[in-house]
Amino acid sequence: ALIHYNNQLDIAERIEDPVAKCVAKYSIGSVYTALGNDKLSLRFLENACNSAKFLNKIELRINTLYRLGDALLKFGEPLKSVEYFQEYFKFSRRLEGRDIECKALSKLGLANQRSGQYTK
C-alpha cells in the first residue's frame, strides 16, 4: 500500500494536483497508523489536515480530521483527538448526511470517555 500511495503522491506532485496530494498524504498517514508508527502517521496526517484546510474542501477536511483524530486516539492522545473530532463534528453538520454526524458524535464520545471526560 505504501508503494502505491507514494507513487500517487509523486504523480500528484508532478501534475500539481493539490487535492490528489492531500488524499495521498492522508492515505500514507493511515497506513502508518495501522503499522503503529506514530511519528510518520501524525506527520503525514497533520500535513494532509493543513492542506485540506488551505484548499477549503469540506469533504476532504472531514476525512483528514477524522483520520487524524482516530490516529491520536490510537496513539494514546485522547485529549488532542477530542479537538479534531469536535472539528470533524462541526464540519459534518454542514453536510446533508446524518450518518456522518452520528459517526462524528460516536468518535467524539469515545475520545471524551478515554480522556476521562465522562459527562461530555
C-alpha positions as CSV (number, residue, x, y, z in Angstrom):
1,A,0.0,0.0,0.0
2,L,2.8,2.4,0.9
3,I,4.4,1.9,-2.5
4,H,1.2,2.7,-4.3
5,Y,0.3,5.7,-2.2
6,N,3.8,7.1,-2.5
7,N,3.5,6.7,-6.3
8,Q,0.2,8.5,-6.1
9,L,1.9,11.3,-4.2
10,D,4.7,11.5,-6.7
11,I,2.3,11.8,-9.6
12,A,0.1,14.3,-7.8
13,E,3.2,16.5,-7.2
14,R,4.3,16.2,-10.8
15,I,0.9,17.2,-12.2
16,E,0.5,19.8,-9.4
17,D,-2.9,18.4,-8.1
18,P,-3.3,19.7,-4.5
19,V,-6.3,17.6,-3.8
20,A,-4.7,14.4,-5.0
21,K,-1.6,15.2,-2.9
22,C,-3.7,15.7,0.1
23,V,-5.5,12.4,-0.4
24,A,-2.2,10.6,-0.9
25,K,-0.8,12.1,2.3
26,Y,-3.8,11.1,4.4
27,S,-3.7,7.6,2.8
28,I,0.0,7.3,3.7
29,G,-0.6,8.5,7.2
30,S,-3.4,6.0,7.6
31,V,-1.1,3.1,6.6
32,Y,1.5,4.3,9.2
33,T,-1.3,4.5,11.8
34,A,-2.2,0.8,11.0
35,L,1.5,0.0,11.3
36,G,1.8,1.8,14.7
37,N,4.3,4.3,13.5
38,D,3.0,7.4,15.4
39,K,5.7,9.8,14.2
40,L,5.2,9.2,10.5
41,S,1.5,8.7,10.8
42,L,1.0,12.1,12.6
43,R,3.4,13.9,10.3
44,F,1.5,12.8,7.1
45,L,-2.0,13.3,8.7
46,E,-1.2,16.7,10.1
47,N,0.2,17.8,6.8
48,A,-2.9,16.5,5.0
49,C,-5.2,18.2,7.5
50,N,-3.4,21.5,7.0
51,S,-3.6,21.1,3.2
52,A,-7.3,20.3,3.4
53,K,-7.9,23.4,5.5
54,F,-6.0,25.5,2.9
55,L,-7.9,24.0,0.0
56,N,-11.2,24.7,1.7
57,K,-12.8,21.4,0.5
58,I,-15.3,20.3,3.2
59,E,-15.3,16.5,2.3
60,L,-11.5,16.4,2.3
61,R,-11.4,18.4,5.5
62,I,-13.8,15.9,7.2
63,N,-11.7,12.9,6.1
64,T,-8.5,14.4,7.3
65,L,-9.9,15.5,10.6
66,Y,-11.4,12.0,11.2
67,R,-8.2,10.2,10.3
68,L,-6.0,12.5,12.4
69,G,-8.4,12.2,15.4
70,D,-8.5,8.5,15.1
71,A,-4.7,8.2,14.9
72,L,-4.3,10.4,18.0
73,L,-6.8,8.2,19.9
74,K,-4.9,5.1,18.8
75,F,-1.6,6.5,19.9
76,G,-2.9,7.5,23.4
77,E,-3.6,11.2,22.9
78,P,-7.4,11.3,23.7
79,L,-7.4,15.0,24.7
80,K,-5.8,16.0,21.4
81,S,-8.2,13.7,19.5
82,V,-11.2,15.4,21.1
83,E,-10.1,18.7,19.4
84,Y,-10.1,17.1,16.0
85,F,-13.3,15.1,16.5
86,Q,-15.0,18.4,17.6
87,E,-14.0,20.0,14.3
88,Y,-15.0,16.8,12.5
89,F,-18.4,17.1,14.1
90,K,-18.7,20.8,13.3
91,F,-18.0,20.2,9.6
92,S,-20.1,17.1,9.4
93,R,-23.2,19.2,10.4
94,R,-22.7,21.2,7.1
95,L,-23.3,18.1,5.0
96,E,-26.7,16.6,4.4
97,G,-25.9,13.1,5.7
98,R,-26.9,12.4,9.2
99,D,-24.8,9.2,9.2
100,I,-21.6,11.3,9.1
101,E,-22.9,13.4,12.0
102,C,-23.7,10.2,14.0
103,K,-20.2,8.8,13.3
104,A,-18.7,12.1,14.5
105,L,-20.7,12.0,17.7
106,S,-19.7,8.4,18.3
107,K,-15.9,9.2,17.9
108,L,-16.3,12.3,20.0
109,G,-17.9,10.3,22.8
110,L,-15.2,7.7,22.6
111,A,-12.4,10.3,22.8
112,N,-14.1,12.0,25.7
113,Q,-14.5,8.7,27.5
114,R,-10.9,7.8,27.0
115,S,-9.8,11.2,28.3
116,G,-11.8,10.8,31.4
117,Q,-14.5,13.3,30.5
118,Y,-17.4,11.1,31.2
119,T,-20.1,13.8,31.4
120,K,-19.5,15.2,27.9
